Amino acid sequence: LSQAAESPAGTTDAMWETPLAKRIIGAGPFAWAGTPVIAFLDKGRLHTPWAPGTWRLKDGEADKVIAEFVGAKCEITFGSCGTFTSVRQGDGDVVHGSITIGEAARKR
């Protein structure tokens, strides 16, 4: 999987020990609007099919992260059963995603 060069600014070691971080690090793989593979890796590394990126927890929000990749910043809210909703900052584009299972997870 591709790797970002460093952890996102404003992160701390304690951030990676929170319930949300423990829930998503290494979970999945996730699909972004049906496109696999999105992976939330340790220390804020993000794998996407488009380019490596970073992610961090959103301050004061137990179920949200900020992800940055391909020049875009997205606020991602995690729901139940491996689902998420992303809102791209700047234009408000909404994308839904989820954990992929089976053949869809192996397509890329």
N, C-alpha and C positions, 0 to 999 in steps of 0.2 A: 504494500500500500504506500501511496505517496505520503510524504511527511512535510510539515511546515518547518521552517528553520528554527523557530524558537517559540516559547510559550507566549500567549498574548500579554500585552501590557496590562498591569493592574491585577494580575492573578497572584494568588498565594498558595503555598502548599496545602493549607487547610481547606481551600476551595475544592480540592480534588477528593476530599474526604466527606463531603456533604451527601445526603441521601440521593439527590438528583444525579450528581456526578457518578456515584457508585452504581446507580441504575442504568446509566447510558454508556459509560466507558466500556468499550468492548462488546456491548450488546448489539443486536441486529444480525445481519446488516439491515440498514434502513434503505428505503427507496424514496426519492424526492419526486412527487407527482408521478410515481410509477417508474422512475428511472433509478436503477440501482447503480452503484453501491455507495451509500453514504455511511461513513463510520466515524463515530466520536471516539477518539483515541486519548490515551493518557496525556497529561500536561498540556491540554488544549490543542492537540493536533487534530485536524479534521481531514478526512479523505473524502473527495468527491470525484465523480467521473470527469469533471471539467478541469479541476486544478486543486492542488493542496490548499488548505486554509487553516484557520484557527477558530477556536470557540472558547467561551468563558461563561461563567454563570452571570446572570444579570443581577446587579446589586439589589438586595431587598426582595427578590422574587424567587420563591422556592421552586417553581416549576418552569423557569425560563432561562434560556441561554442566548447569548449574542454570538452569531457565527459570521465569519468574514471569509469570503472566497471570490475569486474572479472580480475583484473590485467592488463587490456588493456587501452590505452589512444587513443581516436579517435577525429579527427577534423571533426565536422559536419557543413555542409553548408546548410542553409535553403533556399529553393526556393519558388516559388509561389504555391498557392493552397494546402498548407499543406504538401509539399514534402521536403525531405532532402536527402543529399548524405553524407555518412560517409567514411572517409579514416582512417584506423587504422595506428597509428604511429608504426614504427618498421618493418612492412612487406608490407604496402601499400594496404592491402585488402580493396576493395571498396564495400560498401553496400548501397542500396537505401531503403528509407523508406517513409512512408506517414501516414496521419491521416487515421484511420480505421473507418468504418461506419457499423452499423448494426451487424449482427451475428458474423463477424470476430472479432469485438471489445470485444465480450463477451466470447470468447473461453477459456481464462485463468482465 
